[in-house]
Amino acid sequence: MTQTPKTPLPYGRRILFSTLAGGLSFLIVAVALIEVLAPYVWPAPLVALPVAIIAGVTALGGTYIGLSYRIERRRDGDVSEQTRRRLRGSLGALGGFVLGGGLACVTILWSTGGIAAATFTAIPVGVAGAAIGGFIAIRSGGGS
């Protein structure tokens, strides 16, 4: 009797689970930030929704890459170079976004004190930092 190998999570299911994780993250962050910011900022959704979108997209991408990594590791015992590069690039992009966007947000908060201005300045700076961080992480090779 031959054993059938474990079948990996189908591509469609990975997308479905990743989309659900991103959507739930978006909803949770949006509702929480709107409730927290409502007493302090008049158009609280205007500030909360961009942050929630970023949280949702990050969760979507992270879940997809994490599932791919786990499936390959379980199926083959090792991970392909493509998945390693994707994981490294995603972590570099996340680090670049947090570092660049965080520094921009803190700088604007200290200089002007407006949370809306800090949010709308931090997002483009964070996106630029993510692009740079992801590029450097992919090109560096990560020692593998």
N, C-alpha and C positions, 0 to 999 in steps of 0.2 A: 504494500500500500504506500503510495507516494504522498508526501505532504505537500500541500499547496502553500506557496509563500504568502506571507501576510500582504494584503493589498494596501497600498498607501491611501491616505485620505484623498479622494478624487479632487481634481482641480476645482470643480464647481463648488464643492463643500468648503474648500479653503476660502474661496471668495465669499461664500455665504457667511461663514463664521467671522471672517475679517470685517465684512460689512456690518454685521450685527454688533461686533465689538466697537467699531467706529461710531455707529449710530447711538449705542447706549452711552458711550463716553461723551459724545456731543450733548445728548439730552441731560445727563447728570451734571456736567460742568455748566451748561447753560442755565439750568434751573438754579443750581447752587449759587452761581455768581450773580444772577439777577436778584435773588433774594438777599444776598449779602450786600450788594451795592445799592439796592433800591433806596435806603434811607440817605445815602451820601451823594449819589449821582442821579440827576433827573432822568436822562434817557439810559437807564441801566442796561437795557438790551443792546444799545449801541456799543457799549463797552464789552459786555459779556459775550455776545455772539461771535465776534472774531476770535476770541480766546477759545471758545467752545469748538469752533470749526477747526482750529489748529489741534486741539486735543483729540477730536474725532479722527482727523486725517492721520495723526501720529499713531493712534490706537489701531486704525485700519492697517497701515503699513507694517507696524510692529507685529501685529497678530499674524499677518500673512507670512512675513519673513520668519517669525518664530515657528509657525507651523511647518513651513518648508524645511527649516533646519532640523526640527524634531523628527519629521518623517524620514528625511535622508539619513539621519543618525541612526534611527531605529531600523530602517530597511537595509542600509549598506554597512553600518558600523562606522562610517565616516561621512564627511560632508563634502560636497563638490566645491571646487574653487569658486564657481559662480555664486553659490549660496554664501560662502564665506565673504566674498567681496560685497554682496548685497548687505549682509549683516554689518560688516565693518563700515560700509558707506552710510548705512542708516544710523548707526551709533555715532559716527562722526558728525553727521548732519544734525542729529538731536543735540549733541554737545555744542556744536556751533550755534544752533538756534538759541539754546538756553544761555550760553555765554554772551553772545552778541546782543540778543534781545533783552536779556537781564541787565546787562550793563547800560544799554540805552534807556531802559525803563527807569532804572535807579537814577541815572543822570538827569533825566527829564523831571522825575518826581522831586529831586533835590533842588533843581534850578527853578522850576515853575510851580510845582506842587499840584498840577492837574493830572488826575488819573486818566482822563480821556486822551489828553495829549501824550501822556506816557505810553498808553496802549497803542495808539496809532503811529507813534514813532518807533516803538519797540518791534512791531510786527515786520515792517520792511527791513529793518536792520537785522532782525533775527533770521529772516528768509535769506538775506545775503550771507549771513554767518553760516547758515545751514548749507548753502551751496559751496562755500569755501571749505567748511569742515568735512562735508561728504567727499569732495574732490580730493582733499589731502588724505583722508582715511583710505580711500580706494587706491590712490597712487602709492601710498606708503608701503603697502604689502603686508603690514601687520606681523611680520616675522614668520609667516607661514610659507 
